[in-house]
Amino acid sequence: MRIFDEIRARGVEDVLFISMDGVSGLEEGARSIFKDVVAQHCIVRLIRNSIKYIPSKGYNAYTAAELEVYVLGLH
């Protein structure tokens, strides 16, 4: 919360979006200072964390699908 207090003290009136890596309390701290903030977990970390649940034989198919969705923008 100190981080967002300092940002406010420097003259920032509103933060609408933050991308975070799962630091405990970050989202709550941002919301306590900037009520309308939208928090999204960093997509790179989400992908890395999801890969550990994919069986090795499905790894190539999974990562190819991830590439299409997140890099190429295909759905």
Buried (B, 14 or more C-beta within 10 A) or exposed (E): EEEBEEBBEEEEEEBEEBEEEEEEEBBEBBBEBBEEBEBEEEEEEBBEEEEEEBEEEEEEEBEEEBEEEEEEEEE
